[in-house]
Amino acid sequence: MRKRTPARSCLWLLASAALVLASAAPARQDGGARPDAPATAQPPSGVWYEIFVRAWYDTDGDGIGDLNGVTAKLDYLKSLGVDGLWLMPVNPSPSYHGYDVTDYEAINPQYGSMADFRRLLAEAHKRGMRVIIDLVINHTSDRHPWFQAARDPADPHHRWYTWAGTRADLGAVSATGGPAWHALDGRHYLGVFTGEMPDLDYDTPAVREAMVGVGRYWLDLGVDGFRLDAAQHIYLDFQSQWGDPRAVAKNVRWWQDFRAGLAASNPRAYLVGEVTQDSPAGLAPYVRPLDAVFDFPLAVRLIESVKQERDRGILAQALPMAAAYAAAGRATGDAPFLSNHDQERVMSRLQGDARHMRVAAALLLTLPGEPFVYYGEELGLQGKKPDPDLREPMRWNRRADAPGETRWKPLTANRGGDVSVEAQDADPRSLLNLYRTLIHWRAGLPALREGDLHGFDAGDPQLVAYTRATPGQKLLVVHNLSGRAKTLPLAPTQGFAELLRSTSAGARLDHGRLLLPAYASAVLR
């Protein structure tokens, strides 16, 4: 592995980052112009799809998913209606998951080559699809050349990491609950997640310079932005720092500087951050430097609401977040989701209840922001801890041993052929086709993508209702969380007189009353 240095990055001057970087843009590594941005021949849905490449689709028969497999299935994703891909880490790494990077400017050889990656970008952009990649820069692998060099206190890279001083509490608990300090060569270094993931020190200017260079490197290749792993942990290191406004302020300042540094390569790069807070107040500061943050509290409320068949405060979370984004000048912001690669899959949390899953999907895909769908969620894949079981092979065929199916780990769930694209594709009542329907609603109804959010009093805790409005369109969205048909009276002054969409053929508007079957959702104009 060749050693990376900041030499290929621009000069880091915080006071005038954008201007300096604009004049010092690094040369393209392939000698060409930046690849075309995604085409926009049809209205976007604003929906993203998270892919674990290892588990996705295998084109070379080794049992491991690869980048060519992502390219091979772009048309499937296009048919689903998504217009953005989030690729979990694609850099070289000693782990199966890739969240401990050993080379920030290379592709994991198990996944393919840089040429394969460029081909994927080009084919995705032809289809009007954006591509963002996981950017894991809070920490490196302990096998990264930087950290290997840092073991020598005389090497400049020693200052790239945090080492315990004489007064450090070596028994301190990290912000993620494990030991914060890890022994090496008679010293101790900071590793918030594990000892295999030493934290970089962002008070070192060379670290900041290097990471802006990494971001620009991928943007210049044509990547459309980044999912920022552990975005709150740049300066949130210890359990005692939770809630400390100083740590939050330093995190926010770094991401502001990072965005400014990227501007010379792509001022419109999409940045979505992993910020694991449990309230709007905890998430709101990160809305200023980032386009969106993953709405973890909303995911909890969505799942608990459909599971209990009673509203558990969905709008109490969604409305303050909408206000926070509006205050930051991004009225259509937020990154709602149901589950991801670190959490028990949503179908497992719902104990396999497909009725509840359908309502959860309808809620997710009619709320503000740009929703994220975890691969296989549209099929009802299940998965419980430990982490590898949350990231099991995507099911394409009824037969788990069919060509293209990955075999990176044995299946612990989803062994049946019904949970597969092959089984659900042609079934109009399948979960897969419900996802297609809902995502295409977003593409066809601008207010579902871009509209303001306002609460609507349905007078029944088993009904969730809200309006989505743009200057040209006002919609009322109603979800029946329960197993019984519900009736919602609508006054003529409210103006909703046309039933536009429904997930059930039994839904109807009759003399000012919306009749909504069990577990159904409807959109009115």
Salt bridges, closest charged atoms under 4 A:
ASP30 OD2 - ARG28 NH2 2.41
ASP30 OD2 - ARG118 NE 3.49
GLU50 OE2 - HIS341 ND1 2.64
ASP75 OD1 - ARG127 NE 2.71
ASP83 OD1 - ARG130 NH2 3.58
ASP103 OD1 - ARG4 NE 3.13
GLU105 OE1 - ARG4 NH1 3.55
GLU105 OE1 - ARG8 NH1 3.15
ASP116 OD1 - ARG119 NH1 2.92
GLU123 OE2 - LYS126 NZ 3.11
GLU123 OE1 - ARG127 NH1 2.89
ASP134 OD1 - ARG227 NH1 2.77
ASP155 OD1 - HIS157 ND1 2.93
ASP185 OD2 - ARG151 NE 2.87
ASP203 OD2 - LYS250 NZ 3.65
ASP224 OD2 - HIS125 NE2 2.75
ASP229 OD1 - ARG227 NH1 2.85
ASP244 OD2 - ARG246 NH2 3.10
ASP257 OD2 - ARG208 NH1 3.14
ASP257 OD1 - ARG253 NE 3.28
GLU274 OE1 - ARG227 NH2 3.42
ASP291 OD2 - ARG259 NH2 2.71
GLU309 OE2 - HIS356 NE2 2.85
ASP342 OD2 - HIS341 NE2 3.35
ASP342 OD1 - ARG391 NH2 2.98
ASP353 OD2 - ARG355 NH2 2.93
ASP353 OD2 - HIS356 ND1 3.48
GLU370 OE1 - ARG130 NH2 3.23
ASP387 OD1 - LYS385 NZ 2.59
ASP387 OD2 - ARG391 NH2 3.57
ASP389 OD1 - LYS409 NZ 2.76
GLU392 OE2 - LYS409 NZ 2.72
ASP401 OD1 - ARG399 NE 3.02
GLU405 OE1 - ARG395 NE 3.71
ASP418 OD1 - ARG398 NH1 3.66
ASP425 OD1 - ARG436 NH1 2.74
ASP427 OD1 - ARG429 NE 3.94
GLU450 OE2 - ARG449 NH2 3.37
ASP460 OD2 - LYS486 NZ 2.89
GLU498 OE1 - ARG525 NH2 2.87
ASP510 OD1 - HIS511 ND1 2.52
